[in-house]
Amino acid sequence: MSHWRGLSLVCPRCRGELAAQPPGAACRQCDAEYAEQEGVLELVAGGRGAPGFDPHFFSTLREVEDRHFWFVGRRQVVLSALRRAVPDLASRRLFDVGCGSGGLLAYLSRSGIAVAGACDVYPESLRLVRAQVDVPLVRVDEGRRLPLGRGYDLFGLFDVLEHIDDDVGALRVLRESLAPGGALVLTVPAHPRLYDEMDEIAFHRRRYERAGLRRALEESGFEVRLLSHFMSPLVPILVLMRSAGRRLHGGRSRALERRRVEFRVVPGVNALMRGVLALERAAMAHATVPFGSSLVAVAFRGR
């Protein structure tokens, strides 16, 4: 298996071995060639899946993710979970699958996590990531098996799994690409009863129960090391907001307005929620949280 900029990758068309062919790569088996532009390898063969995200939201996410309590809280939960559940974290390099607007990956890099690279379906995402972290980036197809080779030691999957039709199949692909003892850290939205038009406009296929996420990971061959809810203060707020939203007319347009409201950074509310979530993280250092609007998990491929 050859490597492109230190990443183990395969041809998305035939799964054949890729050879670095500056400035891009080529498949040794089917002779397909893949271009690189500004550090992004276009490893695409033509998408064949339903959309997983609306890319026009990336710019909005980038504008708020360094300040909004939800994004700030999530990145801190992820870092704490990694430090708690992966004792040899300093010797691993994270590959971010579905890197989105890049704020979480940049935060982890600034916090001392070594980053191997990242991939996403959308050019809009990768442009934002490129502006924040200098790592190899790969554009992949929607709906195709990820063109990942073997030997990775740490994957990140941050609010991505809920966008994928076959979540167990995607987890199995990631497990196969991990080296023995490799780890996966992921976050997903929780509580199926909260699912409504807000999830639909975000292209969520589902929200997860804790037992359901554990089952999906174990069916995929992972050993779950850490699994906890977080964002517990948001549950009663979301129950009220989404219950009220269901009673209002307006359908998708109403849901889009609610989404814009949720993305707003209101200084007093934002500071209060960041303080409350800091208390939650302190509790998570000693025990799992029994409820919350999101779930975080760290799981390992057995040796």
Salt bridges, closest charged atoms under 4 A:
GLU17 OE2 - ARG28 NE 3.37
GLU36 OE2 - ARG5 NH2 2.65
GLU42 OE1 - ARG139 NE 2.54
ASP54 OD1 - HIS56 ND1 2.88
GLU65 OE2 - ARG62 NH1 3.06
ASP66 OD2 - ARG62 NH2 3.03
ASP66 OD1 - ARG75 NH2 2.94
ASP88 OD1 - ARG92 NE 2.88
ASP134 OD1 - ARG130 NH1 3.93
ASP141 OD2 - ARG144 NE 3.57
ASP159 OD2 - ARG74 NH1 2.79
GLU162 OE2 - HIS163 NE2 3.69
GLU162 OE2 - HIS204 NE2 3.90
ASP165 OD1 - ARG205 NE 2.83
ASP167 OD2 - ARG206 NH1 3.80
GLU176 OE1 - ARG145 NH2 2.55
ASP196 OD1 - ARG242 NH1 3.52
ASP196 OD2 - ARG258 NH2 3.01
ASP199 OD1 - HIS204 ND1 2.72
ASP199 OD1 - ARG207 NH1 2.88
ASP199 OD2 - ARG242 NH1 2.93
GLU218 OE2 - ARG214 NH1 3.63
GLU257 OE1 - ARG260 NH2 3.22
GLU257 OE2 - ARG264 NH2 3.39
